[in-house]
Structure formats: structure tokens, C-alpha cells
Amino acid sequence: MAQSGVRLFLAELESHCNSSAIATFLNSDGESFAIDLNRQGHKVTYGTDLDIKEFFVAKLLGGCQPHGSLILRSFTPDIDEFTQLPIKELRGYVLQGTGNDLEFEKLPPKVMFACHNTDAETGEPLPLEQSVRYC
């Protein structure tokens, strides 16, 4: 079910930023934009520049006409017992512009897994990435 609002979407992203995360946005023209999120206490900062959060929101609103997508890679303090690497959580969202706002829908973990591990051109399985949790 789609949810409305830029503010709700940013809150959704921030709720999954334990310490750091990378948001990669793909607009309706196929152009990508990535931004780092970093948590310090209760505050999440976007990128390194002061105005980058507003720039990111403008990219989302302008780039989701009609649709866009976003992948959030969150880094956790958990360590994979087999690789001894930090575990990364992957979440995917489908975005739709609604004038001056947007709607978003989170992809289920099984769909994220399939998208992340399938070659888009051939449909063949890709080698599994280590230390990833699909959320």
C-alpha cells in the first residue's frame, strides 16, 4: 500500500539509518543520484553540505514524474559470522510524484532479493553478495 508524503518518506529512510546509509535514487529518465545519510544521536544528516537535504528532496519531487525508485543500503553493527564483514541491509522503494508531494511503496524483501540477484538484461541469476540482509 502506498503512503503519501515527502516527510513520511524521509522519516522512513532515517528510521533505517543506524549509523550510516547510502540512498541511491533513480529518476524517471534513468539518471541516478546517491547521497550519504549519517546518524549522530537522534539526528540524521544528509551528505556533507548544509543545503543537500533540500536538494535531495527537490531531486525526488522532480524526478518522480511519473515514477522513480530508491535503494537504501544501511550499515549495521552486526557482523556476519561467516565473512566477518559488517552486515548491510537493503531496502527498495517505488516512488510516484503527486505534484508537490510523493507517494512511496516499500518493496517486500523477497522482491528486493530477486531484483538484487538477477541480471536485468538476461534474467540469469547473479552471484550472491556476501553479508546482505534483505528487508
N, CA, C and O atoms as CSV, one atom per row, in Angstrom:
chain,resi,resn,atom,element,x,y,z
A,1,MET,N,N,0.842,-1.184,0.000
A,1,MET,CA,C,0.000,0.000,0.000
A,1,MET,C,C,0.886,1.246,0.000
A,1,MET,O,O,1.817,1.343,0.800
A,2,ALA,N,N,0.610,2.181,-0.874
A,2,ALA,CA,C,1.394,3.411,-0.983
A,2,ALA,C,C,1.088,4.341,0.182
A,2,ALA,O,O,-0.042,4.411,0.666
A,3,GLN,N,N,2.125,5.054,0.623
A,3,GLN,CA,C,1.973,6.073,1.653
A,3,GLN,C,C,2.306,7.412,1.027
A,3,GLN,O,O,3.100,7.488,0.089
A,4,SER,N,N,1.693,8.475,1.550
A,4,SER,CA,C,1.902,9.798,0.977
A,4,SER,C,C,2.848,10.621,1.815
A,4,SER,O,O,2.893,10.507,3.040
A,5,GLY,N,N,3.603,11.450,1.127
A,5,GLY,CA,C,4.341,12.489,1.801
A,5,GLY,C,C,5.843,12.357,1.802
A,5,GLY,O,O,6.407,11.310,2.119
A,6,VAL,N,N,6.476,13.469,1.432
A,6,VAL,CA,C,7.928,13.551,1.470
A,6,VAL,C,C,8.416,13.367,2.896
A,6,VAL,O,O,9.376,12.636,3.140
A,7,ARG,N,N,7.754,14.032,3.840
A,7,ARG,CA,C,8.172,13.944,5.239
A,7,ARG,C,C,8.115,12.502,5.759
A,7,ARG,O,O,9.021,12.051,6.460
A,8,LEU,N,N,7.050,11.792,5.412
A,8,LEU,CA,C,6.939,10.389,5.818
A,8,LEU,C,C,8.043,9.540,5.188
A,8,LEU,O,O,8.586,8.637,5.824
A,9,PHE,N,N,8.365,9.843,3.930
A,9,PHE,CA,C,9.396,9.075,3.253
A,9,PHE,C,C,10.761,9.317,3.882
A,9,PHE,O,O,11.518,8.373,4.107
A,10,LEU,N,N,11.079,10.580,4.167
A,10,LEU,CA,C,12.359,10.879,4.820
A,10,LEU,C,C,12.429,10.221,6.195
A,10,LEU,O,O,13.475,9.703,6.585
A,11,ALA,N,N,11.321,10.241,6.926
A,11,ALA,CA,C,11.282,9.587,8.239
A,11,ALA,C,C,11.512,8.078,8.091
A,11,ALA,O,O,12.194,7.466,8.913
A,12,GLU,N,N,10.939,7.488,7.042
A,12,GLU,CA,C,11.142,6.064,6.760
A,12,GLU,C,C,12.628,5.787,6.523
A,12,GLU,O,O,13.177,4.850,7.103
A,13,LEU,N,N,13.278,6.580,5.690
A,13,LEU,CA,C,14.707,6.383,5.416
A,13,LEU,C,C,15.520,6.541,6.694
A,13,LEU,O,O,16.377,5.712,7.002
A,14,GLU,N,N,15.248,7.604,7.431
A,14,GLU,CA,C,16.017,7.893,8.640
A,14,GLU,C,C,15.832,6.814,9.700
A,14,GLU,O,O,16.747,6.550,10.479
A,15,SER,N,N,14.657,6.188,9.738
A,15,SER,CA,C,14.413,5.146,10.744
A,15,SER,C,C,15.285,3.910,10.508
A,15,SER,O,O,15.456,3.091,11.411
A,16,HIS,N,N,15.830,3.776,9.314
A,16,HIS,CA,C,16.673,2.624,8.990
A,16,HIS,C,C,18.146,2.986,8.899
A,16,HIS,O,O,18.955,2.193,8.417
A,17,CYS,N,N,18.496,4.174,9.358
A,17,CYS,CA,C,19.894,4.613,9.383
A,17,CYS,C,C,20.407,4.451,10.811
A,17,CYS,O,O,20.260,5.352,11.637
A,18,ASN,N,N,21.014,3.291,11.095
A,18,ASN,CA,C,21.552,3.031,12.435
A,18,ASN,C,C,22.744,3.933,12.733
A,18,ASN,O,O,22.803,4.581,13.778
A,19,SER,N,N,23.681,3.964,11.811
A,19,SER,CA,C,24.855,4.828,11.927
A,19,SER,C,C,25.119,5.529,10.607
A,19,SER,O,O,25.339,6.740,10.567
A,20,SER,N,N,25.096,4.752,9.519
A,20,SER,CA,C,25.277,5.342,8.196
A,20,SER,C,C,24.501,4.522,7.172
A,20,SER,O,O,24.214,3.342,7.371
A,21,ALA,N,N,24.172,5.188,6.072
A,21,ALA,CA,C,23.417,4.548,4.994
A,21,ALA,C,C,23.714,5.299,3.696
A,21,ALA,O,O,24.210,6.426,3.709
A,22,ILE,N,N,23.404,4.657,2.596
A,22,ILE,CA,C,23.526,5.285,1.282
A,22,ILE,C,C,22.185,5.127,0.579
A,22,ILE,O,O,21.677,4.015,0.435
A,23,ALA,N,N,21.616,6.242,0.144
A,23,ALA,CA,C,20.371,6.232,-0.622
A,23,ALA,C,C,20.726,6.492,-2.079
A,23,ALA,O,O,21.368,7.494,-2.396
A,24,THR,N,N,20.311,5.593,-2.964
A,24,THR,CA,C,20.550,5.758,-4.400
A,24,THR,C,C,19.197,5.874,-5.082
A,24,THR,O,O,18.387,4.947,-5.062
A,25,PHE,N,N,18.975,7.027,-5.681
A,25,PHE,CA,C,17.705,7.352,-6.329
A,25,PHE,C,C,17.868,7.245,-7.832
A,25,PHE,O,O,18.851,7.735,-8.388
A,26,LEU,N,N,16.911,6.607,-8.496
A,26,LEU,CA,C,16.876,6.519,-9.957
A,26,LEU,C,C,15.611,7.221,-10.414
A,26,LEU,O,O,14.501,6.802,-10.086
A,27,ASN,N,N,15.788,8.307,-11.185
A,27,ASN,CA,C,14.609,9.082,-11.605
A,27,ASN,C,C,13.949,8.460,-12.835
A,27,ASN,O,O,14.416,7.451,-13.363
A,28,SER,N,N,12.867,9.073,-13.277
A,28,SER,CA,C,12.089,8.520,-14.383
A,28,SER,C,C,12.835,8.562,-15.716
A,28,SER,O,O,12.420,7.907,-16.672
A,29,ASP,N,N,13.937,9.329,-15.796
A,29,ASP,CA,C,14.758,9.370,-17.007
A,29,ASP,C,C,15.934,8.396,-16.944
A,29,ASP,O,O,16.748,8.345,-17.866
A,30,GLY,N,N,16.025,7.620,-15.853
A,30,GLY,CA,C,17.107,6.659,-15.715
A,30,GLY,C,C,18.389,7.241,-15.157
A,30,GLY,O,O,19.425,6.576,-15.184
A,31,GLU,N,N,18.351,8.478,-14.646
A,31,GLU,CA,C,19.535,9.113,-14.060
A,31,GLU,C,C,19.568,8.820,-12.567
A,31,GLU,O,O,18.541,8.873,-11.889
A,32,SER,N,N,20.765,8.510,-12.059
A,32,SER,CA,C,20.874,8.169,-10.646
A,32,SER,C,C,21.518,9.295,-9.847
A,32,SER,O,O,22.255,10.124,-10.380
A,33,PHE,N,N,21.218,9.298,-8.556
A,33,PHE,CA,C,21.765,10.270,-7.614
A,33,PHE,C,C,21.910,9.555,-6.283
A,33,PHE,O,O,20.950,8.965,-5.788
A,34,ALA,N,N,23.099,9.601,-5.697
A,34,ALA,CA,C,23.339,8.937,-4.417
A,34,ALA,C,C,23.679,9.970,-3.353
A,34,ALA,O,O,24.318,10.984,-3.631
A,35,ILE,N,N,23.241,9.694,-2.133
A,35,ILE,CA,C,23.506,10.588,-1.014
A,35,ILE,C,C,23.760,9.747,0.239
A,35,ILE,O,O,23.096,8.736,0.466
A,36,ASP,N,N,24.722,10.176,1.040
A,36,ASP,CA,C,25.032,9.520,2.305
A,36,ASP,C,C,24.128,10.053,3.401
A,36,ASP,O,O,23.817,11.243,3.439
A,37,LEU,N,N,23.711,9.170,4.289
A,37,LEU,CA,C,22.987,9.550,5.498
A,37,LEU,C,C,23.844,9.116,6.679
A,37,LEU,O,O,24.377,8.006,6.687
A,38,ASN,N,N,23.978,9.980,7.668
A,38,ASN,CA,C,24.762,9.664,8.859
A,38,ASN,C,C,23.985,10.053,10.098
A,38,ASN,O,O,23.435,11.151,10.181
A,39,ARG,N,N,23.943,9.149,11.056
A,39,ARG,CA,C,23.231,9.407,12.313
A,39,ARG,C,C,24.231,9.760,13.402
A,39,ARG,O,O,25.250,9.094,13.590
A,40,GLN,N,N,23.898,10.841,14.117
A,40,GLN,CA,C,24.607,11.220,15.332
A,40,GLN,C,C,23.541,11.455,16.383
A,40,GLN,O,O,22.871,12.487,16.385
A,41,GLY,N,N,23.390,10.486,17.282
A,41,GLY,CA,C,22.325,10.574,18.275
A,41,GLY,C,C,20.975,10.421,17.603
A,41,GLY,O,O,20.728,9.442,16.899
A,42,HIS,N,N,20.103,11.391,17.823
A,42,HIS,CA,C,18.758,11.343,17.223
A,42,HIS,C,C,18.695,12.053,15.877
A,42,HIS,O,O,17.656,12.031,15.217
A,43,LYS,N,N,19.796,12.686,15.457
A,43,LYS,CA,C,19.788,13.480,14.229
A,43,LYS,C,C,20.458,12.734,13.076
A,43,LYS,O,O,21.529,12.147,13.230
A,44,VAL,N,N,19.797,12.775,11.914
A,44,VAL,CA,C,20.365,12.203,10.696
A,44,VAL,C,C,20.720,13.353,9.764
A,44,VAL,O,O,19.885,14.210,9.473
A,45,THR,N,N,21.960,13.363,9.303
A,45,THR,CA,C,22.397,14.381,8.346
A,45,THR,C,C,22.491,13.751,6.962
A,45,THR,O,O,22.770,12.561,6.813
A,46,TYR,N,N,22.251,14.582,5.961
A,46,TYR,CA,C,22.284,14.160,4.562
A,46,TYR,C,C,23.508,14.783,3.918
A,46,TYR,O,O,23.628,16.008,3.879
A,47,GLY,N,N,24.419,13.961,3.412
A,47,GLY,CA,C,25.596,14.464,2.726
A,47,GLY,C,C,26.472,15.304,3.632
A,47,GLY,O,O,26.395,15.219,4.858
A,48,THR,N,N,27.309,16.120,3.001
A,48,THR,CA,C,28.253,16.947,3.754
A,48,THR,C,C,27.924,18.431,3.693
A,48,THR,O,O,28.416,19.203,4.516
A,49,ASP,N,N,27.102,18.843,2.735
A,49,ASP,CA,C,26.755,20.254,2.596
A,49,ASP,C,C,25.472,20.564,3.360
A,49,ASP,O,O,24.602,19.706,3.514
A,50,LEU,N,N,25.371,21.790,3.830
A,50,LEU,CA,C,24.240,22.205,4.657
A,50,LEU,C,C,22.899,22.108,3.927
A,50,LEU,O,O,21.899,21.715,4.528
A,51,ASP,N,N,22.869,22.461,2.640
A,51,ASP,CA,C,21.605,22.507,1.898
A,51,ASP,C,C,21.313,21.226,1.108
A,51,ASP,O,O,20.383,21.209,0.301
A,52,ILE,N,N,22.070,20.178,1.317
A,52,ILE,CA,C,21.930,18.984,0.480
A,52,ILE,C,C,20.602,18.258,0.710
A,52,ILE,O,O,20.080,17.642,-0.219
A,53,LYS,N,N,20.048,18.313,1.912
A,53,LYS,CA,C,18.761,17.643,2.155
A,53,LYS,C,C,17.673,18.265,1.282
A,53,LYS,O,O,16.867,17.542,0.698
A,54,GLU,N,N,17.639,19.594,1.184
A,54,GLU,CA,C,16.653,20.273,0.340
A,54,GLU,C,C,16.880,19.933,-1.130
A,54,GLU,O,O,15.926,19.765,-1.890
A,55,PHE,N,N,18.146,19.833,-1.524
A,55,PHE,CA,C,18.489,19.450,-2.898
A,55,PHE,C,C,17.996,18.021,-3.180
A,55,PHE,O,O,17.450,17.748,-4.249
A,56,PHE,N,N,18.192,17.124,-2.220
A,56,PHE,CA,C,17.736,15.745,-2.349
A,56,PHE,C,C,16.213,15.682,-2.498
A,56,PHE,O,O,15.702,14.958,-3.351
A,57,VAL,N,N,15.496,16.434,-1.676
A,57,VAL,CA,C,14.024,16.480,-1.764
A,57,VAL,C,C,13.595,16.999,-3.132
A,57,VAL,O,O,12.668,16.461,-3.737
A,58,ALA,N,N,14.265,18.041,-3.623
A,58,ALA,CA,C,13.944,18.585,-4.949
A,58,ALA,C,C,14.193,17.534,-6.036
A,58,ALA,O,O,13.411,17.419,-6.979
A,59,LYS,N,N,15.281,16.769,-5.903
A,59,LYS,CA,C,15.572,15.693,-6.868
A,59,LYS,C,C,14.455,14.641,-6.850
A,59,LYS,O,O,14.011,14.171,-7.897
A,60,LEU,N,N,14.010,14.281,-5.636
A,60,LEU,CA,C,12.931,13.295,-5.520
A,60,LEU,C,C,11.657,13.796,-6.182
A,60,LEU,O,O,11.051,13.089,-6.987
A,61,LEU,N,N,11.253,15.008,-5.846
A,61,LEU,CA,C,9.999,15.552,-6.377
A,61,LEU,C,C,10.059,15.759,-7.888
A,61,LEU,O,O,9.098,15.463,-8.597
A,62,GLY,N,N,11.171,16.258,-8.368
A,62,GLY,CA,C,11.306,16.497,-9.811
A,62,GLY,C,C,11.519,15.230,-10.613
A,62,GLY,O,O,11.128,15.153,-11.778
A,63,GLY,N,N,12.142,14.231,-9.991
A,63,GLY,CA,C,12.494,13.018,-10.715
A,63,GLY,C,C,11.459,11.922,-10.685
A,63,GLY,O,O,11.627,10.898,-11.347
A,64,CYS,N,N,10.398,12.110,-9.937
A,64,CYS,CA,C,9.350,11.073,-9.818
A,64,CYS,C,C,8.119,11.437,-10.620
A,64,CYS,O,O,6.992,11.191,-10.189
A,65,GLN,N,N,8.332,12.022,-11.781
A,65,GLN,CA,C,7.224,12.398,-12.645
A,65,GLN,C,C,7.299,11.533,-13.898
A,65,GLN,O,O,7.967,11.966,-14.837
A,66,PRO,N,N,6.710,10.406,-14.006
A,66,PRO,CA,C,5.696,9.909,-13.083
A,66,PRO,C,C,6.251,9.038,-11.956
A,66,PRO,O,O,5.689,9.034,-10.861
A,67,HIS,N,N,7.368,8.280,-12.199
A,67,HIS,CA,C,7.835,7.321,-11.204
A,67,HIS,C,C,9.338,7.407,-11.012
A,67,HIS,O,O,10.058,7.920,-11.869
A,68,GLY,N,N,9.800,6.902,-9.883
A,68,GLY,CA,C,11.213,6.746,-9.600
A,68,GLY,C,C,11.381,5.579,-8.641
A,68,GLY,O,O,10.404,4.967,-8.208
A,69,SER,N,N,12.629,5.281,-8.316
A,69,SER,CA,C,12.891,4.220,-7.346
A,69,SER,C,C,14.072,4.625,-6.481
A,69,SER,O,O,14.883,5.466,-6.869
A,70,LEU,N,N,14.158,4.020,-5.310
A,70,LEU,CA,C,15.250,4.325,-4.399
A,70,LEU,C,C,15.659,3.040,-3.687
A,70,LEU,O,O,14.816,2.261,-3.243
A,71,ILE,N,N,16.971,2.836,-3.589
A,71,ILE,CA,C,17.544,1.728,-2.837
A,71,ILE,C,C,18.264,2.336,-1.638
A,71,ILE,O,O,19.058,3.265,-1.787
A,72,LEU,N,N,17.985,1.808,-0.452
A,72,LEU,CA,C,18.650,2.262,0.767
A,72,LEU,C,C,19.530,1.136,1.273
A,72,LEU,O,O,19.059,0.036,1.560
A,73,ARG,N,N,20.829,1.434,1.377
A,73,ARG,CA,C,21.796,0.493,1.936
A,73,ARG,C,C,22.164,1.002,3.326
A,73,ARG,O,O,22.817,2.036,3.467
A,74,SER,N,N,21.747,0.276,4.334
A,74,SER,CA,C,22.017,0.669,5.724
A,74,SER,C,C,23.102,-0.245,6.284
A,74,SER,O,O,23.075,-1.460,6.090
A,75,PHE,N,N,24.040,0.356,6.972
A,75,PHE,CA,C,25.134,-0.409,7.559
A,75,PHE,C,C,24.850,-0.639,9.038
A,75,PHE,O,O,24.547,0.296,9.779
A,76,THR,N,N,24.950,-1.883,9.448
A,76,THR,CA,C,24.596,-2.263,10.817
A,76,THR,C,C,25.866,-2.571,11.612
A,76,THR,O,O,26.935,-2.773,11.036
A,77,PRO,N,N,25.739,-2.603,12.920
A,77,PRO,CA,C,26.885,-3.018,13.743
A,77,PRO,C,C,27.048,-4.542,13.778
A,77,PRO,O,O,28.029,-5.052,14.319
A,78,ASP,N,N,26.083,-5.265,13.201
A,78,ASP,CA,C,26.133,-6.733,13.201
A,78,ASP,C,C,27.232,-7.236,12.269
A,78,ASP,O,O,27.481,-6.661,11.210
A,79,ILE,N,N,27.883,-8.321,12.686
A,79,ILE,CA,C,28.958,-8.929,11.890
A,79,ILE,C,C,28.493,-10.295,11.400
A,79,ILE,O,O,27.962,-11.099,12.166
A,80,ASP,N,N,28.702,-10.542,10.104
A,80,ASP,CA,C,28.379,-11.837,9.510
A,80,ASP,C,C,29.343,-12.875,10.073
A,80,ASP,O,O,30.560,-12.708,9.994
A,81,GLU,N,N,28.792,-13.945,10.640
A,81,GLU,CA,C,29.643,-14.947,11.295
A,81,GLU,C,C,30.532,-15.706,10.310
A,81,GLU,O,O,31.565,-16.244,10.711
A,82,PHE,N,N,30.153,-15.762,9.031
A,82,PHE,CA,C,30.955,-16.485,8.047
A,82,PHE,C,C,32.014,-15.608,7.391
A,82,PHE,O,O,33.148,-16.048,7.201
A,83,THR,N,N,31.658,-14.374,7.043
A,83,THR,CA,C,32.604,-13.499,6.334
A,83,THR,C,C,33.350,-12.548,7.270
A,83,THR,O,O,34.388,-11.994,6.909
A,84,GLN,N,N,32.815,-12.369,8.464
A,84,GLN,CA,C,33.353,-11.405,9.435
A,84,GLN,C,C,33.245,-9.964,8.922
A,84,GLN,O,O,33.962,-9.078,9.387
A,85,LEU,N,N,32.350,-9.742,7.969
A,85,LEU,CA,C,32.088,-8.397,7.435
A,85,LEU,C,C,30.848,-7.823,8.116
A,85,LEU,O,O,29.980,-8.572,8.563
A,86,PRO,N,N,30.765,-6.499,8.197
A,86,PRO,CA,C,29.528,-5.890,8.714
A,86,PRO,C,C,28.354,-6.257,7.805
A,86,PRO,O,O,28.504,-6.347,6.587
A,87,ILE,N,N,27.195,-6.464,8.409
A,87,ILE,CA,C,26.000,-6.800,7.637
A,87,ILE,C,C,25.342,-5.520,7.136
A,87,ILE,O,O,25.132,-4.566,7.885
A,88,LYS,N,N,25.024,-5.532,5.845
A,88,LYS,CA,C,24.363,-4.409,5.186
A,88,LYS,C,C,22.906,-4.796,4.968
A,88,LYS,O,O,22.614,-5.914,4.547
A,89,GLU,N,N,21.995,-3.873,5.255
A,89,GLU,CA,C,20.569,-4.099,4.999
A,89,GLU,C,C,20.168,-3.361,3.728
A,89,GLU,O,O,20.529,-2.199,3.541
A,90,LEU,N,N,19.428,-4.028,2.862
A,90,LEU,CA,C,18.946,-3.428,1.616
A,90,LEU,C,C,17.436,-3.312,1.640
A,90,LEU,O,O,16.721,-4.264,1.953
A,91,ARG,N,N,16.967,-2.111,1.297
A,91,ARG,CA,C,15.532,-1.850,1.170
A,91,ARG,C,C,15.308,-1.130,-0.152
A,91,ARG,O,O,16.139,-0.336,-0.591
A,92,GLY,N,N,14.167,-1.421,-0.783
A,92,GLY,CA,C,13.827,-0.768,-2.038
A,92,GLY,C,C,12.467,-0.120,-1.961
A,92,GLY,O,O,11.570,-0.602,-1.268
A,93,TYR,N,N,12.321,0.985,-2.683
A,93,TYR,CA,C,11.067,1.742,-2.694
A,93,TYR,C,C,10.730,2.150,-4.118
A,93,TYR,O,O,11.607,2.500,-4.907
A,94,VAL,N,N,9.444,2.098,-4.430
A,94,VAL,CA,C,8.923,2.651,-5.674
A,94,VAL,C,C,8.264,3.975,-5.301
A,94,VAL,O,O,7.465,4.039,-4.367
A,95,LEU,N,N,8.605,5.024,-6.033
A,95,LEU,CA,C,8.123,6.370,-5.740
A,95,LEU,C,C,7.267,6.876,-6.888
A,95,LEU,O,O,7.515,6.555,-8.051
A,96,GLN,N,N,6.262,7.665,-6.556
A,96,GLN,CA,C,5.411,8.282,-7.570
A,96,GLN,C,C,5.165,9.729,-7.176
A,96,GLN,O,O,4.731,10.018,-6.061
A,97,GLY,N,N,5.447,10.623,-8.098
A,97,GLY,CA,C,5.185,12.036,-7.865
A,97,GLY,C,C,3.703,12.346,-7.919
A,97,GLY,O,O,2.968,11.805,-8.745
A,98,THR,N,N,3.271,13.234,-7.017
A,98,THR,CA,C,1.871,13.675,-6.983
A,98,THR,C,C,1.863,15.194,-6.901
A,98,THR,O,O,1.377,15.763,-5.924
A,99,GLY,N,N,2.398,15.850,-7.922
A,99,GLY,CA,C,2.503,17.309,-7.889
A,99,GLY,C,C,3.640,17.746,-6.985
A,99,GLY,O,O,4.807,17.501,-7.291
A,100,ASN,N,N,3.308,18.395,-5.868
A,100,ASN,CA,C,4.333,18.872,-4.935
A,100,ASN,C,C,4.618,17.887,-3.806
A,100,ASN,O,O,5.206,18.262,-2.792
A,101,ASP,N,N,4.214,16.647,-3.971
A,101,ASP,CA,C,4.435,15.639,-2.948
A,101,ASP,C,C,4.725,14.311,-3.645
A,101,ASP,O,O,4.781,14.249,-4.873
A,102,LEU,N,N,4.908,13.255,-2.861
A,102,LEU,CA,C,5.116,11.950,-3.482
A,102,LEU,C,C,4.486,10.858,-2.643
A,102,LEU,O,O,4.221,11.023,-1.452
A,103,GLU,N,N,4.256,9.744,-3.302
A,103,GLU,CA,C,3.788,8.533,-2.649
A,103,GLU,C,C,4.901,7.511,-2.776
A,103,GLU,O,O,5.653,7.515,-3.751
A,104,PHE,N,N,5.003,6.626,-1.776
A,104,PHE,CA,C,6.026,5.592,-1.838
A,104,PHE,C,C,5.469,4.262,-1.383
A,104,PHE,O,O,4.540,4.186,-0.579
A,105,GLU,N,N,6.067,3.222,-1.924
A,105,GLU,CA,C,5.714,1.860,-1.540
A,105,GLU,C,C,7.000,1.077,-1.355
A,105,GLU,O,O,7.849,1.055,-2.246
A,106,LYS,N,N,7.150,0.439,-0.215
A,106,LYS,CA,C,8.330,-0.361,0.076
A,106,LYS,C,C,8.190,-1.714,-0.608
A,106,LYS,O,O,7.137,-2.349,-0.551
A,107,LEU,N,N,9.268,-2.143,-1.256
A,107,LEU,CA,C,9.272,-3.459,-1.886
A,107,LEU,C,C,9.446,-4.538,-0.820
A,107,LEU,O,O,10.227,-4.355,0.113
A,108,PRO,N,N,8.739,-5.650,-0.940
A,108,PRO,CA,C,8.914,-6.750,0.017
A,108,PRO,C,C,10.333,-7.335,-0.088
A,108,PRO,O,O,10.954,-7.260,-1.148
A,109,PRO,N,N,10.846,-7.916,1.005
A,109,PRO,CA,C,12.204,-8.486,0.989
A,109,PRO,C,C,12.442,-9.502,-0.127
A,109,PRO,O,O,13.523,-9.516,-0.717
A,110,LYS,N,N,11.455,-10.356,-0.432
A,110,LYS,CA,C,11.635,-11.354,-1.496
A,110,LYS,C,C,11.815,-10.685,-2.859
A,110,LYS,O,O,12.591,-11.162,-3.687
A,111,VAL,N,N,11.110,-9.599,-3.089
A,111,VAL,CA,C,11.243,-8.874,-4.354
A,111,VAL,C,C,12.613,-8.195,-4.416
A,111,VAL,O,O,13.268,-8.206,-5.458
A,112,MET,N,N,13.047,-7.598,-3.286
A,112,MET,CA,C,14.382,-6.984,-3.239
A,112,MET,C,C,15.458,-8.012,-3.548
A,112,MET,O,O,16.380,-7.744,-4.319
A,113,PHE,N,N,15.339,-9.192,-2.942
A,113,PHE,CA,C,16.307,-10.258,-3.179
A,113,PHE,C,C,16.352,-10.614,-4.665
A,113,PHE,O,O,17.431,-10.712,-5.250
A,114,ALA,N,N,15.189,-10.805,-5.270
A,114,ALA,CA,C,15.123,-11.173,-6.691
A,114,ALA,C,C,15.715,-10.076,-7.579
A,114,ALA,O,O,16.465,-10.366,-8.510
A,115,CYS,N,N,15.380,-8.831,-7.294
A,115,CYS,CA,C,15.900,-7.711,-8.094
A,115,CYS,C,C,17.420,-7.589,-7.968
A,115,CYS,O,O,18.116,-7.346,-8.954
A,116,HIS,N,N,17.915,-7.757,-6.767
A,116,HIS,CA,C,19.337,-7.567,-6.498
A,116,HIS,C,C,20.197,-8.704,-7.030
A,116,HIS,O,O,21.390,-8.517,-7.267
A,117,ASN,N,N,19.611,-9.871,-7.219
A,117,ASN,CA,C,20.388,-11.051,-7.589
A,117,ASN,C,C,20.032,-11.621,-8.956
A,117,ASN,O,O,20.279,-12.797,-9.223
A,118,THR,N,N,19.451,-10.791,-9.824
A,118,THR,CA,C,19.085,-11.215,-11.175
A,118,THR,C,C,19.644,-10.215,-12.184
A,118,THR,O,O,19.488,-9.006,-12.019
A,119,ASP,N,N,20.287,-10.719,-13.215
A,119,ASP,CA,C,20.795,-9.863,-14.286
A,119,ASP,C,C,19.601,-9.279,-15.044
A,119,ASP,O,O,18.769,-10.022,-15.564
A,120,ALA,N,N,19.521,-7.963,-15.106
A,120,ALA,CA,C,18.367,-7.293,-15.718
A,120,ALA,C,C,18.248,-7.568,-17.209
A,120,ALA,O,O,17.140,-7.591,-17.744
A,121,GLU,N,N,19.373,-7.777,-17.887
A,121,GLU,CA,C,19.337,-7.996,-19.335
A,121,GLU,C,C,19.040,-9.452,-19.704
A,121,GLU,O,O,18.299,-9.715,-20.651
A,122,THR,N,N,19.618,-10.395,-18.953
A,122,THR,CA,C,19.483,-11.807,-19.336
A,122,THR,C,C,18.471,-12.573,-18.494
A,122,THR,O,O,17.969,-13.613,-18.921
A,123,GLY,N,N,18.168,-12.064,-17.295
A,123,GLY,CA,C,17.286,-12.787,-16.388
A,123,GLY,C,C,17.991,-13.899,-15.633
A,123,GLY,O,O,17.369,-14.616,-14.848
A,124,GLU,N,N,19.295,-14.045,-15.871
A,124,GLU,CA,C,20.082,-15.089,-15.204
A,124,GLU,C,C,20.437,-14.660,-13.780
A,124,GLU,O,O,20.581,-13.470,-13.499
A,125,PRO,N,N,20.576,-15.640,-12.885
A,125,PRO,CA,C,20.974,-15.313,-11.511
A,125,PRO,C,C,22.382,-14.720,-11.468
A,125,PRO,O,O,23.251,-15.097,-12.255
A,126,LEU,N,N,22.591,-13.798,-10.549
A,126,LEU,CA,C,23.903,-13.202,-10.295
A,126,LEU,C,C,24.503,-13.860,-9.054
A,126,LEU,O,O,23.772,-14.408,-8.229
A,127,PRO,N,N,25.833,-13.810,-8.917
A,127,PRO,CA,C,26.433,-14.327,-7.680
A,127,PRO,C,C,25.895,-13.533,-6.482
A,127,PRO,O,O,25.754,-12.312,-6.547
A,128,LEU,N,N,25.599,-14.241,-5.397
A,128,LEU,CA,C,25.059,-13.583,-4.212
A,128,LEU,C,C,26.106,-12.695,-3.559
A,128,LEU,O,O,27.265,-13.082,-3.408
A,129,GLU,N,N,25.680,-11.504,-3.178
A,129,GLU,CA,C,26.560,-10.603,-2.443
A,129,GLU,C,C,26.620,-11.079,-0.999
A,129,GLU,O,O,25.606,-11.466,-0.418
A,130,GLN,N,N,27.806,-11.048,-0.433
A,130,GLN,CA,C,28.013,-11.513,0.937
A,130,GLN,C,C,27.502,-10.488,1.950
A,130,GLN,O,O,27.505,-9.286,1.686
A,131,SER,N,N,27.074,-10.969,3.085
A,131,SER,CA,C,26.751,-10.130,4.259
A,131,SER,C,C,25.635,-9.117,3.992
A,131,SER,O,O,25.715,-7.963,4.414
A,132,VAL,N,N,24.600,-9.563,3.290
A,132,VAL,CA,C,23.468,-8.682,2.976
A,132,VAL,C,C,22.199,-9.269,3.592
A,132,VAL,O,O,21.942,-10.471,3.512
A,133,ARG,N,N,21.429,-8.402,4.197
A,133,ARG,CA,C,20.109,-8.762,4.737
A,133,ARG,C,C,19.082,-7.969,3.934
A,133,ARG,O,O,19.175,-6.744,3.843
A,134,TYR,N,N,18.110,-8.658,3.356
A,134,TYR,CA,C,17.067,-8.005,2.568
A,134,TYR,C,C,15.880,-7.709,3.478
A,134,TYR,O,O,15.337,-8.610,4.118
A,135,CYS,N,N,15.490,-6.462,3.530
A,135,CYS,CA,C,14.451,-6.035,4.458
A,135,CYS,C,C,13.262,-5.451,3.729
A,135,CYS,O,O,12.290,-5.040,4.362
